[in-house]
Amino acid sequence: MPRELDRTWQLLEDFAEAARLLHNYSGEPAAAETVCELAMKVVGGDHASITSVRFGEFTTVAATSDLPDRADKIQYKVGTGPCLDAIRESATIRVDDLATDPRWPQFAGTACSELGMHSMLAHLMPVGGQALTALIVYAARPNAFDARGEQVIAIIGSTAGSAMTAARHQDKAQHLERALHTSRRIGVALGILMVKKEVDLDTAWELLSKASQDSNTKVSLLADQLIEDGSLAHPLGG
């Protein structure tokens, strides 16, 4: 249990550092680059990028290196791939091994043979506006990501989406402080659940997510309630 709590607090420190870095930037491109670096570090990948689609045209707006940019462009060219599906389906897409995954044969063959990429996580970010935006993390090793990675990239995507929106509208301080405040309180709530229910981080997130879905209440609001009085709108039982 202490190990799981340490991992949770480390994530919160990463979010805090991202907010501090983003606060120094005045434009969305610089913020997007910082988000890529953060996602690569926290999720445990080798490369990361952000893809945006506006009026049907896909563009890589930021990347940690040339490699994810090349991987993204292969997907744009063939018209299929994990990052495109994440945007089209408004979902988080996880790929354990492109060499054996049958979903995107045109993209997967090139990504493996020419770029040496095997694992991917792609998540639609709530940036707003007319463009849809996805955060993608790549790894050379197979099975680089698991269910926890999907949860983490969702939290990062939510926080980063607020940050990029703030940068876009030049209203950084208010939006970033709100995003950081929300991510920290969710982390605290997860820590409370881990101790109260004697479960690990993954299970705590599943409990909080289920309570959110069953009660049709935002995770952030349930986290606030849990911190304030130790209860949730939807009982977890036990």
C-alpha positions in Angstrom: 0.0 0.0 0.0 2.7 2.6 0.8 4.2 1.9 -2.6 0.9 2.6 -4.4 0.5 5.9 -2.4 4.0 6.9 -3.3 3.2 6.3 -7.0 0.1 8.5 -6.7 1.9 11.3 -5.1 4.6 11.1 -7.7 2.0 11.6 -10.4 0.7 14.6 -8.6 4.2 16.1 -8.5 4.5 15.5 -12.3 1.2 17.3 -12.8 2.3 20.2 -10.6 5.6 20.5 -12.5 3.7 20.5 -15.8 1.4 23.3 -14.6 4.4 25.3 -13.5 6.1 24.8 -16.9 2.9 25.6 -18.9 2.3 28.7 -16.8 5.5 30.2 -18.4 4.4 29.8 -21.9 2.1 32.2 -23.8 1.2 30.1 -26.8 -0.5 26.8 -27.5 2.4 25.2 -29.5 4.8 25.6 -26.6 2.2 24.2 -24.2 1.6 21.3 -26.5 5.3 20.4 -26.6 5.4 20.4 -22.8 2.4 18.1 -22.6 4.1 15.7 -25.0 7.2 15.6 -22.7 5.1 15.1 -19.6 3.0 12.3 -21.1 6.1 10.4 -22.3 7.7 10.7 -18.9 4.7 9.8 -16.7 3.2 7.0 -18.9 6.6 5.5 -19.6 6.9 5.7 -23.3 9.8 6.5 -25.7 8.1 9.2 -27.8 4.9 11.3 -27.8 3.0 13.6 -30.1 -0.3 15.5 -30.3 -2.5 15.2 -33.3 -5.2 17.7 -34.2 -8.0 17.4 -36.9 -9.8 20.4 -38.2 -12.3 20.3 -41.1 -11.1 16.7 -41.8 -7.4 17.6 -42.1 -5.0 15.9 -39.6 -1.9 17.7 -38.3 0.8 16.9 -35.8 1.0 20.0 -33.7 3.8 18.9 -31.3 6.1 15.9 -30.9 9.1 14.9 -28.7 11.1 13.9 -31.8 10.9 13.3 -35.5 9.9 9.7 -35.1 6.3 10.2 -33.7 5.7 12.9 -36.3 6.6 10.3 -39.0 4.4 7.7 -37.4 1.5 10.1 -37.2 1.9 11.0 -40.9 1.8 7.4 -41.9 -1.6 7.2 -40.3 -2.8 10.3 -42.0 -1.6 8.9 -45.4 -3.3 5.5 -45.1 -6.4 7.0 -43.4 -6.3 4.5 -40.4 -4.5 4.0 -37.2 -4.8 4.2 -33.4 -4.6 8.0 -33.1 -7.2 8.5 -35.8 -9.5 6.0 -34.1 -9.1 7.7 -30.7 -10.4 10.9 -32.3 -13.1 9.3 -34.4 -14.4 7.1 -31.5 -13.8 9.6 -28.7 -11.9 6.9 -26.9 -8.6 5.8 -25.4 -6.9 3.3 -27.7 -4.2 0.9 -26.4 -2.0 -1.2 -28.6 0.1 -3.9 -27.0 2.0 -4.9 -30.1 1.6 -3.5 -33.6 3.3 -6.6 -35.0 0.4 -8.9 -33.9 -2.5 -6.4 -33.7 -4.8 -7.0 -36.7 -6.7 -3.7 -36.5 -4.5 -1.4 -38.7 -2.4 -3.6 -41.0 -1.4 -0.8 -43.4 -0.1 1.4 -40.6 1.3 -1.4 -38.3 3.6 -3.0 -40.9 5.4 0.3 -41.6 5.5 1.4 -38.0 7.2 -1.8 -36.9 9.6 -2.4 -39.8 10.7 1.2 -40.5 10.2 3.0 -37.2 10.6 0.1 -34.7 7.5 1.0 -32.8 5.3 -1.7 -31.1 3.2 -0.2 -28.3 0.9 2.8 -28.4 -1.6 4.8 -26.3 -3.9 7.3 -27.9 -6.3 9.5 -26.0 -8.8 12.2 -27.1 -8.1 15.4 -25.2 -10.9 17.9 -24.2 -9.3 21.0 -25.7 -12.4 22.5 -27.2 -13.0 24.6 -30.2 -13.5 23.4 -33.7 -10.5 21.0 -33.7 -10.3 17.6 -32.1 -7.0 16.7 -30.5 -5.4 13.4 -29.5 -2.4 12.7 -27.2 -0.3 9.7 -28.4 2.5 7.9 -26.6 4.7 5.5 -28.5 7.1 2.8 -27.2 9.6 0.5 -29.0 9.0 -2.5 -26.7 5.8 -4.6 -26.9 3.3 -4.5 -24.0 4.7 -1.2 -22.7 1.4 0.0 -21.4 -1.4 -1.5 -19.2 -4.8 -0.5 -17.8 -3.0 1.8 -15.4 -1.4 3.6 -18.3 -4.8 4.1 -19.9 -6.0 5.7 -16.6 -2.9 7.9 -16.3 -3.1 9.2 -19.9 -6.8 10.0 -19.3 -5.9 12.1 -16.3 -3.0 13.8 -18.1 -5.2 14.4 -21.1 -7.9 16.1 -19.0 -5.3 18.3 -17.2 -3.4 19.1 -20.3 -6.5 19.9 -22.3 -7.4 22.6 -19.7 -3.8 23.9 -19.9 -3.8 24.1 -23.7 -7.2 25.8 -23.7 -5.8 28.3 -21.3 -2.8 28.9 -23.5 -5.1 29.3 -26.5 -7.3 31.9 -24.8 -4.4 33.7 -23.0 -6.1 33.1 -19.7 -3.4 30.7 -18.3 -3.4 31.4 -14.6 -7.1 30.8 -13.9 -7.4 27.7 -16.0 -4.1 26.1 -15.0 -4.7 26.7 -11.3 -8.2 25.0 -11.7 -6.7 22.1 -13.6 -3.9 21.6 -11.1 -6.3 21.9 -8.2 -8.7 19.3 -9.7 -5.9 16.8 -10.5 -4.4 17.1 -7.0 -7.8 16.6 -5.3 -8.6 13.5 -7.5 -5.2 12.1 -6.4 -6.0 12.8 -2.7 -9.4 11.1 -3.1 -7.7 8.1 -4.7 -5.3 7.9 -1.8 -8.2 8.0 0.7 -10.0 5.2 -1.2 -6.8 3.1 -1.2 -6.4 3.4 2.6 -10.1 3.1 3.4 -10.8 0.1 1.1 -7.3 -1.4 1.3 -7.0 -1.6 -2.4 -4.3 -0.6 -4.9 -4.3 2.5 -7.2 -5.9 0.7 -10.2 -8.8 -0.5 -8.1 -9.3 2.8 -6.4 -9.6 4.5 -9.8 -12.1 1.8 -10.9 -14.2 2.4 -7.8 -14.2 6.2 -8.3 -15.0 5.9 -12.0 -17.9 3.5 -11.4 -19.4 5.7 -8.7 -19.1 8.6 -11.2 -20.9 6.7 -14.0 -23.6 5.2 -11.7 -24.4 8.5 -10.1 -23.9 10.6 -13.3 -21.6 12.9 -11.3 -18.2 14.3 -12.4 -15.2 12.5 -10.9 -13.9 15.8 -9.6 -17.1 16.5 -7.6 -17.1 13.0 -6.1 -13.4 13.5 -5.2 -14.3 16.8 -3.4 -17.1 15.0 -1.5 -14.9 12.1 -0.5 -12.2 14.5 0.8 -14.7 16.6 2.7 -16.8 13.9 4.5 -15.4 10.5 3.4 -18.5 9.5 1.5 -19.6 9.4 -2.1 -22.9 10.2 -3.8 -22.9 6.5 -5.0 -22.0 4.1 -2.2 -19.1 1.8 -2.8 -20.3 -0.8 -0.4 -18.3 -2.7 2.2 
